[in-house]
Amino acid sequence: MLVAPYYNKPTQQGLYLHHKSIAESVDIPQILYNVPGRTVCDILPETVARLAEIPNIIGIKEATGSIERMHEILSSVADDFDLYSGDDETGTEFMLQGGHGVISVTNNVAPKAMAAICEAALAGDRDKAMELNRPLEGLHNNLFLEANPIPVKWALHEMGLIPEGIRLPLTPLSKEFHEPLRRAMRDAGVIS
């Protein structure tokens, strides 16, 4: 996965040339990662379409949360170009409307439930996908109460899956967020 370069705010041509250069330097499959909320750099749909023509750029993790953006990209790339949501809150709808999957934070905490949602959504079963998604809505939101991965690391520790601790510059989850996240975890059925 290749995240858009952060800090220096390249132009669309700069983004294209950057990703093209990497793709031409190695022969492994690559997925673009567009997360402008973190990089302050947005790979626009027309740039994605240009990059999709490079053989080993096989997809994109689109983390804008925009279903409209997904449709713009889908309409401008070949059918074999994979389009993944990088936004848990809109991931189910993203798949129901033609996306190929979701690269999810919630999946770390509720993998079986997320797999079932993906299966239903990719099969086009809207009612089942939405029903399965409902108990996870609190997780989708509360896993972002502070910067990711702070809440997900705390949740995994709370579940007994990883040791306590996080590396700087990230800090432990603020105490005020413990109970809202615990409540979302209980609602999702991952703790009792």
Sequence and secondary structure as in RCSB ss.txt:
>XXXX:A:sequence
MLVAPYYNKPTQQGLYLHHKSIAESVDIPQILYNVPGRTVCDILPETVARLAEIPNIIGIKEATGSIERMHEILS
SVADDFDLYSGDDETGTEFMLQGGHGVISVTNNVAPKAMAAICEAALAGDRDKAMELNRPLEGLHNNLFLEANPI
PVKWALHEMGLIPEGIRLPLTPLSKEFHEPLRRAMRDAGVIS
>XXXX:A:secstr
 EE   SS   HHHHHHHHHHHHHH  S EEEEE HHHHS    HHHHHHHHTSTTEEEEEE S  HHHHHHHHT
TS TTSEEEE  HHHHHHHHHTT  EE  SGGGT HHHHHHHHHHHHTT HHHHHHHHGGGHHHHHHTTSSSTTH
HHHHHHHHTTSS S   TTS    GGGHHHHHHHHHHTTS  
